[in-house]
Amino acid sequence: MKTQIIYVGLFRFPTGDAAAVNVYSIGKALRDSGYDVIFAPGNSANRPQDRIDDASYTYGGFQYYPQSEFRTVPLAPLRRLIRYLAVGTNTLRWLRSRDNSKVRAIIFYGESGPYYTRLQAFCKKMQIALIPHSVEWFDPGHCVGGRYGPIRWDVSLMMRYFSPRSDRIICISSFLEGYFRNYGCRVLRLPPLIDLDLARAVPSEERDPSGPLRILFLGSPHRERWDIILAGLIEAKKNGTNVCLEMLGTDHEKWLNLIGRNRNLAESLGGAIRFHGYVMAPEAVAAKVAQCDAGIIVREDARWSRACFPTKVPEFLAQGVPIICNLTSDLGDYLKDGVNAFIMERASIGEVAKCLARFASLTGGERARVRAASRQSAVAFHYKTHISEIASFFSETSQMRPES
């Protein structure tokens, strides 16, 4: 029987959010390295076609056991706090019920202190390595309850106390890598990974050069500079650039509520913004991405944007879709201006309009070269590119100290 690695935490699997694609790809790299990988995601079971029995499911050759850790109905504030503090209870109950004699490590995806401390006690007792997978450092403004809410303090405890005391850790950015190395952690830095073989199975779309530029925003809209994006689109249109904004992964009304005082900018664009709602299946997301000319990411330069890495980047590049963006996180290591991206010198309205005009001025042949370069650069995010370093990192886990 193969040595097992269990992936647990606050992610959905096998579909439902960007984390699903990332952990699934890391799971493939571990499987190719000789491990039996099992997933215990936080979502409830939602794919009856994957079902093996009452508790277990299979997807892509992996067994997974949904743990129903996420809240699915609105709760009063006190009950919501109690539920938050109890997160991880279902997963620990499942772990205690199974034979863990072949488990080398448990990877924890998320930033929940209550969940992590429960795992920590279990792993110490069972002599199993516990490896945090850190992909965020939330800004207080991104947390429910704001600066003084319990989630903000929980995230601070994870980032300043629990995670840095781990023997080793997986992280998504050089910012987090440097932070954890300063505490003496052994660090495996992985950008968001994809399976390029699956991504490239999506038929390539021919874009209509006479139609508007189709600029895609993909995923959760909560962190973008919508004031800059929307005003930049308006300026570009005033300057003669025919452009429309495609929105995939968000609801129209929720987005309008989110952008608040920038609603007037959205209303002035009218039909130049098109909403496609939520799409769960990765292949359906890839097909939508393939229909667009470029993706767009505009974020402020702050600790949170340096710590994370936009998971949509490999999804764009894999479909030959270049990216209009300002440089945050490690984007400069992967994106080159005029090659697979149109990079803003800074996050500003004028820079958005300028990049859109530059893209619109490309000939058909130039656009084809940009698409080809974008597809080629996606190799850096292919899970097979990282198998060797992942295998090396986990080969030493048998010598790790248990969590203290």
Secondary structure, 3 states (H helix, E strand, C coil): CCCEEEEEECCCCCCCCHHHHHHHHHHHHHHHCCCEEEEECCCCCCCHHHECCCCCEEECCEEECCCCCCCCCCCCHHHHHHHHHCCCHHHHHHHHHCCCCCEEEEEEECCCHHHHHHHHHHHHHHCCEEEEEECCCCCHHHCCCHHHCHHHHHHHHHHHHHHHHCCEEEECCHHHHHHHHCCCCEEEECCCCECHHHHCCCCCCCCCCCCCEEEEEECCCCCCCHHHHHHHHHHHHHCCCCEEEEEECCCHHHHHHHHHHHHHHHHHHHHHEEECCCCCCHHHHHHHHHCCCEEEECCCCCHHHHHCCCCHHHHHHHCCCCEEEECCCCHHHCCCECCCEEEECCCCHHHHHHHHHHHHCCCHHHHHHHHHHHHHHHHHHEHHHHHHHHHHHHHCHHHCCCCC
